[in-house]
Each structure stands twice: as structure tokens, then as C-alpha cells.
Amino acid sequence: MDRASTAKNDRACPVLPGPRGTAIHRGSSTSRLGSPSRRSEQSQEITTLVAGARAFYALPEVQELAGPERWLEVEAEIEQDGSYAHTEAELLLGAKLAWRNHARCNGRYSWRSLSLIDARDAQTPAEIAERCVEHLVISTNAGKLRPVITVFRPRVPGRSGVRILNPQLIRYAGYDEAGRVIGDPLHVDLTRQAVKAGWNPGHGQFDVLPMMISVDGRPPEIFDVPPEAILEVPISHPRYDWFADLGLRWHANPAISDLCLEIGGLEYTAAPFSGWYVSSEIGARNLSDTARYNQLPKIAERLGLDTRRNASLWKDRALLELNEAVIHSYAQAGVYIVDHHTAAEQFVAHVDREHRSGRLVPSDWAWVNPPMSASTTGTFHREFDPPTFDARPNFVRAPQ
């Protein structure tokens, strides 16, 4: 993690209260923190926090929002309390910049339109689940999806913080029955974990998993996602009536929920974030990957394609029809989705706009290109600024 170094003026043995009322006494051999290794760990945590905060408040966008004096307030707050709190405006700006900085997202064209639900007051798993449901309802917006992030309280050093175990707030269960998986194979382990926590499974192809929420390392609690928070789209085809007989569907809202939002040295370990789907994410990955729903052989059979030879391009033909079905179905249902060609054009426009503003756009080429027909899109035929995962603010894997 690339953080600015902190050259802080040391005063004689300053006292910095720790996160749980303990105190860090620099230079003292009689610290109440216990072992020397723990004192060193706490000191490093404070140093890292100061460096992250200093770098954040030096950003031009943050300077414009908060002013140059804000850093002095934050520095004093860290010295007094061992941590600090973002204002709601700072939190929203930090989340927007994290989206802009994320090298693996090709939807960054819309980063300025992100809305915030400030849920830092939620304490219990039940309260957190309630705010997650609120997030789904507001961001789904009856199919007119809008980018929203819900941010829960930051992690306290030494604790794991708020954790949502589901990779997305809406995910489908997977049941391994004697080597044959019903549902989504990607979530077999997550489904077992939910059952162990008390969930009553349905054993269907598209059973929505409960939200599993843990606070500070305690065993996860489960909460069913209510029907009013789930918008699903049945998949049909504009020309093939039999397509509906496959019984396929997908949910409208890709609310990513297992990433940590890092802003100014603070780690928001639970910050569900949602925009909208690119159609190929559903048609060329979720429903077609051999390790997921693996629908291409069934579709090819119904199309009468020769599946004995790769050279017949049966996978390509079936993949195209499945993706057309996804786009058609979401349009029929009034649910916003973007096709991969439009998404690529928007990303190129975003890169050009950012470059005109004098900013780099770190990008992972393999991630910003679509999983089908990549060479027909503008993102395929150009190079991008090298990806860096040290940029902050950013979305990262939650600390262990």
C-alpha cells in the first residue's frame, strides 16, 4: 500500500488515546497497551492512519471541498482520539474517488453520479441488514437503476469490523447433491455456510441466499432478503419462444458487498456498492460459464447446432443468442442494462475525459474488455495507463 510518509513533529511523550480507551505513550516503557510488540503494532496503525489521512486531504478535490485547514483538524483529532471521522460530504467524495480509481471497473464513466447512504450509525447485524435492504430498494429504483453506495462504520484497529459475507447482496444458492450442482456452483460453499447458520434452503435453481452479516468476528447472523427488495428478470428471446422454457432468470441489481472501501486511512469493511449490469456479465459469464450455470450446450441443442466440433462455432452462436435474450428481457422488463459495445464506448470516453483533465486512468486491460466480441470494441484496440492497486481512495479486499 503506497502511503505518504509522516514527518510529524514529536513532542515529549505525547499521549494518543487508542481505539478502545487505551493510550499509546510514545517513548514510555510503561504503556498500558501491554507487550512491546502490541505497542509497536498500535504505533504503526496510527502512523499508517496519519499517512492515509494526510494523503487524502492533500487531494485537489478534497482541498476544494474541505479547505486546507481541514487536515489540521483531522490531525488534531487523531492525536486526541486515535482516529477521526469523515464528514458526510467527505465520505461521498471519497467513495466517488474510489470508484474513479478502481482499475478493474469499466463503468467509471458515471463516477460523478454516485449517491451515498450514510449508515455509520448502524451497530447490530439486524440494523445493518435493514440498511442493506434500504440500499437495494433505493438503488434498484423499480428498474431504473442508479449508482448508490451504503457505508457502514469503519473498522477499529484490532477488530475485523462489519463484514457482509455475501459477494453481492443478491446471490443465488448452489446445492451440491452427489456431485451434481443445482443452482449456482460458485456459491456452494456460501450456501453451506448459510445452512450452518440456520438458513432453510429451497433447493431450486435460483434461490436467493440470505444476507450473512458478522460484526467484529462474531458468528454471522442471517437475514432473508425481502421480496420487495428483489427485482428479477425472466429470460426470454425475441424470436425463439422455447427460450422461456429454459427457466432462466437473473436479478436486476449487482450490489457488490464484500469489498473494503479505503478512504484517508480508514477502512470501511462493509460498503455495498451498486450500479447496473453490463449484459455480457450475465449472458457471457453468469449463465454461460462452465463453472456457473453452463447453459450453452442446452441452447445449442435447441438451436440444432453441431456440438461435436469446436469448428462449428456452436458455442459462439449459442452465446450470441443468450446475450441477445438477456438484452431483450431486461428491456421488456423495464430494467436498465448496458450492452458491452456501449459500455466500451463509455469507458473510452471516460479515459479521454480524464486525460483532458490531466489525470491518469489506471486500468486492467483484461478486466475492462468484455468477455465476448472483445475485438469489436474500442477498448480492445488501445493501451491504457498501467493498473495500480495502491491508489487511494479505492475498493480493496477486506483485511483479514
Secondary structure, DSSP 8 states (H G I E B T S, - for coil): -----------SS-EEE-TTS-EEETT-SS-TT-SHHHHHHHHHHHHHHHHHHHHHHTSHHHHHHH-TTHHHHHHHHHHHHSS----HHHHHHHHHHHHHH-TT-S-GGGGGG-EEEE-TT--SHHHHHHHHHHHHHHHHGGG----EEEE-----TTS--EEE-SSBSS-B-EEEETTEEEE-GGGHHHHHHHHHTT------TT-B--EEEEETT---EEE---GGG--EEE---SS-GGGGGG--EEES--EE-SEEEEETTEEES---EE---BHHHIIIIITT-TTTT--HHHHHHHHT--TT-GGGTHHHHHHHHHHHHHHHHHHHHT---B-HHHHHHHHHHHHHHHHHTT---B--HHHHS-SSSGGGSTTTTS--B---S--SSEEEE---
